[in-house]
Amino acid sequence: MQMLKPPGLLLLTLSLLALAGCSQAQETKEYKPSAVIQQEARSGKPGANQFAAWDLSYIGEYQAALEAWEAPYGAARPVRYASAPDSAAFVALQPVAARDYILRRARTEQLVILNEAHHNPRHRAFAAELLPELARLGYRYFAVEALNEQDTLLNQRGYPTRATGYYTKEPQFAHLLRTAARSGFKLVAYDHGFSHEGDLNAQVQTREMAEARNIQRILQADPKAKILVYCGFAHASEGLMGMGTQPAMAHYLQAYTGINPLTIDQTTLTEAGTPGGEYARYHLVKAAQSAVFLDAQGQPFGGADSNKSVDVSVYHPRTTYQSGRPNWTFTNDRQPVLLKEPLTVGYPCLVLAYDTREDLATAVPVDVVELQGPADRKALALGKGRYTLVAKGPAGRTQTWSLQR
């Protein structure tokens, strides 16, 4: 299914395999200013734009992250259009609210697999909206690809540190994990135990099988467990060629457990850094909210290729902005908070907000923004509580103050 095979899938797979071995050395780095990130993106090193996209997402630079991800393909990439028959068939589908549909389906499922694009925090914000209701439906395990199994105290703490994982340094991912902990989920790391030996195909197969086995162990210990699995990109594919030439984790998980998971893709019907990076059907949708598309029999759209299939594709509308931030950052009781404290560290500067109940030295910030000057009025997205704010400017200058919302 083309929808689960982003352009450059081979490069992406290679980069993520390499990342699995090197991320522990990188994950404690400080959050970087965008100018430094953009300079690193121009280095010409393999995967530089992918790393730049991730780093930009960590500091709240959403649009820049999308653009960095698309940069290797060129800004002039032509817009893709669906064929007339495909367009007619797709626009005939009925959009329904994605959140409501997924929760309705989840009532009768035991395994739900939801994916993300690792550079797109919008997918994490949507996932976080599902968690409290999934917990009420009896889901107790949140198996997350991005977690480092060496962080054995994550469930005890209830919040991520910079050692919890690589992608989990991003504030929306941290919000997702905090929401899971507050909702009563047990957080489970499952992306470990694969070998770097052999060619690429062998490494991919070993990784996919190991991921599935690690999730299977939850069911061996708790046979009636209801599990939400959160993975990246094509790992959610149930088809025989989900990873391009061979099965993905979701396929193996069904084979090992005998349970047919509900597989949900967020990576296709979602905005990209350029119109040319978006899938043809995305341009056909006019829905104002995250949506799933049903045919006349009530069956959801999940793509066209059964070899790389998922059950459901979720559409996310183009981002609008409020107080200089993506509108979806202000969900789950988070409200825009403008900075009133005069900044003395110079510009550009990063402002990081920490929950005072967490360890300031190690915790992932609740939110991060980069301000380019005094007129830059980006708001922080904060729930009710007390926060320690840290501004970091040029030449290592810092400023710390308290804030209550």
N, C-alpha and C positions, 0 to 999 in steps of 0.2 A: 504494500500500500504506500503510494508515494508520500502520503501525509506523515508517515513515520520514518521517512528517509530524507532528512534535511539535506540540502546541498552540502557536499563535502563530508558526508557521513564517515568515509574512511579516515580523513584527517581528524575528525572529531573523535572517532574511536581510538586512534593512535594516541591522541593527546590525553584522553581520559585514562587510558591504560598507563601512560607515563606518569600522569598526575597521581595515580594511586600509589606509586612508589616514591614520589618526591614531595607530596603535599605536606607531610609532617614536618619537613624542614622549612616550609614556607608559611604555615598557618599562624605562626606567632608574630609575623611582621605587622608593623603598624599600618593603619589605614593611610593610604597615600593621596596626596593632592592630585587633581585631575591632570595638571600639567606634567607631572612626573609620569603618570600612567600613559598619557598620550605619547610622551617621548619614548617610553619603553615599547609602545605599540609600533613605532617606526623603526625599531631595531633590526627588523628583518629576521629575527630568530624564529624557528618553527613554533607555531602556535601563539605568537606574540599577541595577535589580535584577540584570540580567545581569552588569554590571561588578562588583557586589558579590559575586555567586556566584563569579566568577573570582578576585577578590581573597581571598575566604575560603578557596578551595581552595589558594591559594599558601601559607597559613600553617597548613595542616593541619586546618582547621575543616570537615571533610567534611560532617557533617549540616547544619550551618548553611549551607553552600554549596548543598546540595540544596534547603533550605527557601527560600533567597533566590531561587533560580531559579523556584520555584513561586509565590512571593509575588504576582505580578501576577494570578494566577488565583483567589486567595482560599483561605483555609484550609478553608472549608466546601465546597469543590468536591466534588460527589458521586462516590462510587466507581463506576467503570465495570464492567459485567458483560457477559460474552460471552453470546450467545444459546445456548439449549440445544443446538441442533445443532453450533454452533461449539465449545462446551465439550466435548461428547461426542467430537468428532473430535480435539480437541487432547489431551485426557487419554488417548486411545488411543495416542498416539505414544510411542515408546520413548526415554527420555533416555540419552545416552551422554556420556562426558567430552568437553568441548568442545576441550580442548587436544589430546587424542589424535586426535579426528576431524579437526581442521583440519590437523594435521601429516600425517596419512595422505592427505588430499586434496591437500595442497601438493606431495607428491612428484611428481605428474604435471601440475602447473600451471606456467605461466610468469609469470603476473600474479596476485597476490593483493591484494585491496583490503579493508582493515579500517578500520572507522570508530570514532569515539568521540563522546561528548557532551563539549563543551569544558569543562564545569564539573565533570566526574566523573572524578577521578583513578583510580578503580577500573579503568576501561577501560585506562588506561596500564599499570597493574600487570599486567593480564592479557596485554597485548601484549608486555611485557618478558619474560614467561615463555616466549613463543613464539620469540623471536629466536635464542637459541643453537642450537636445533634446526633452525630454518629455514636458518641459516648452514650447518649440516652437510648440508642438502639442496641446497646450491648457490646459495642466494639471496645476492646480493652488493650489491644496491642497496636502500636504505631511503629511499623518496621520501616526504617529510613535508610536509603542507600548512602546518604552523605555523612552518616555518623561514623566516628572513629571508635572502634570497639575498645580502644585503650582508655577511653573516658568512662571508667566504671562507676563514677559517682554522679553521672548525669541525672538519673532518676531520683537520687537522694536530694540533689540540689534543686532540681526543677527548672533550671535555666542553663543555657550553653555558655561555655567559655571559649576562648580563642583556640583551645586545644580540642574542642569537641568535633571539629571537622574543618574542611576547607570552605565549602560553600556556605556552611552554617555561620560564618562570620557576617553574612549579609543580614541586616536588621529584620527584613521580612521573614527570612528563614528562622531567625532567633525568635521572632514573634510566633511563628508556627509551632516551634518546639515548646515555648512557654505556654501557649494555648493548650497544647496536647497534655502537658504536665498538669495544668490546672483542671483539665477536663477528666483526669483520672486515667489517662493512657499510660501504659508501660512503654517506654521508648526502647527500641531494639535496633542495634547495629547489625547489618547482614552482609555488607559488601566487603568481605575479607576472606582470606584462605585460598585465593587463586594464585597460580604460578606465572612467572614471567618467562618461563621456558617455552621453546617452540616458536613457530611462526605466528603471525597475527591471528590467523583463523583458530589455531590451537589455543592461544591466549584468550580470545573472545569466548570460545566454547567453555574453557575451564572456568572463566569468571562467571558466565551465565549459569552454569550448572551449580557452582559453589553458592551463588546467591540463592538459588532456589532451594538447595539443601539446607541452608541456614534458616530460611523461613519455614521450611518443613519441620524443623526441630521444635518450633513453637507449638505446632499441632501435635507433635509426638508427645510433648509434655502436657498439653492442654487440648485434647481432641475437639472440644466444642468451642474453642476460641474463635472470636470474630476479629479479623485482622484487616487493618488498612495498611497497604504497602505503598510507599512513596518513593518513586524512582525517577531517573532521567530518561528523556527521549524514548528510544526504541526498546528499552528493557520491558516496556509494558505490552509489547506485541506478542500475540498468541500464535502467530503463523509460523510456518516452517522456515521462512527466510526473514524473520524479524530483524536480524542484525546484518542484513544485506545478503549473506549467503548461507546462513544457518539460524537455528532457533534462538530466541532470547529467553531471558529469565522467566517471563510469564508462561511461556510454552512449557518449559521444564517443570515449573511449579505445578501446573495442572497434571503433567505426567506423573510426578512424584506423589502427589496427594490425592489424585482422583477428583479434585474439586475444580469446577469450571469457574474461574474468577471473573468478576465484573471488571473489565479493563477500560480505562478512561484516558483519552489523550487530550492534552491541553496545548500541544506544541504546533499544531497545524493551523487551526482557525484562529490565529492570533496575529497581532501586528508585528511587523519587522522594522528594521532600521531604515529600509528603503522600500518603496512599492514593489520593486522587482524581486525583493526577498520574500514576498508574501505569496501564499498559495492561491491558485486561480479562484477557488470557490470563496475565499475570504472577501473578495471584492463584490460578491453577489449579495452579501448579507447586510440587512438594514436594521437588525435588532438592536435595541438600546441597552440591553442588559446581557449578561452571560447566558448563553442559550444552548440547548440541544435541539436537534432537528428530527422530527418524526414523520414517517410516511403515513399513508392512509390506514395502515394496519397497526399503527402505534409503534413501529420498529424504529430505533434510533439510527441516524447516519453515523457510520463508523469508518467510512472510506470505501475504496473501490477494489482493492486487491486483497483477496483472501489469504495470500501467502504472508502478508504483513499486517494482519487484522487486529483491530481493537473493537470493543463493543460499542463505544460511545465516543464521539468527538465533541468537545466543548468549544463553543465560540466565545471569544472575549472581544467586546467592542473596543474601538480606538480609545486610547486614554485621553481624558480631559484633565485639566489642571485647576487646582484650587490652592491659593496661597503659595504658588510656585511649585507645588508638589502634585504627583499623580493622584487623581481622585480616590483611587482604591487604597491609598495609604490611610485614609480616614475611615476605617471600618473597625468593628469590634470595640466601640466606645472610645476610639482614638480621635482626638480633635486637634485642629491646627493651633499651635502655640507659637506666637511671634516672640522673638527675642527682644526684651526691653533693656537688658544689661548692656551698657556701652562696651564695645569690644576694644581692647587695647593691644591685641597681639599682631595687628596688621592684617593685610589682605594679599592674596586669597587665604581663607582660613577654613578649617574643618571644625564643626561644632558637633560634639558627641554627647548624647544624653544617656546617663546610666541610672538604673533603678537603685535607690539608696539601700535597698534590702540585699543587694547583690555585691559581690566582691569587685570593687572598682578596678583592681589591678588585673583581673583575669576575665571578667564577664564580657560578653558581646554587648555592645551598646543597644539600647532600645531603639534609637534612631541616630542617623548621621546626616548632616547636610554640609554642603560646601558653599560658602558665601564669597562672592567675588569682590564685593565692596560694600560701603555703607548703604547703598541703595538696593542691595540685594536683600529682599524681604522673604526669602523662603521660610516657611514655618516648619517647626518640628511636629511630628505626629505622636501625640502622647495620650495615654489613658490617665485616669485619675491616680494620683500618687505623688510621692516626693522623688525628686531627681537631682543628681549631681551633674552639672553641665561642664564640659571641658572644651575650651577653644584652643586650637593649635594653629599657630600662624607661621610665617616664614622664619627662618633662622632658629627654629626650635622653641619659639616663645609660646608660653601656655597661660591660660587664665581659667580659673575654676570658680564656680558659684552654685548656689542652690536654687531650686525652683519647685514650687508645688502647684499641681493642677487639681 
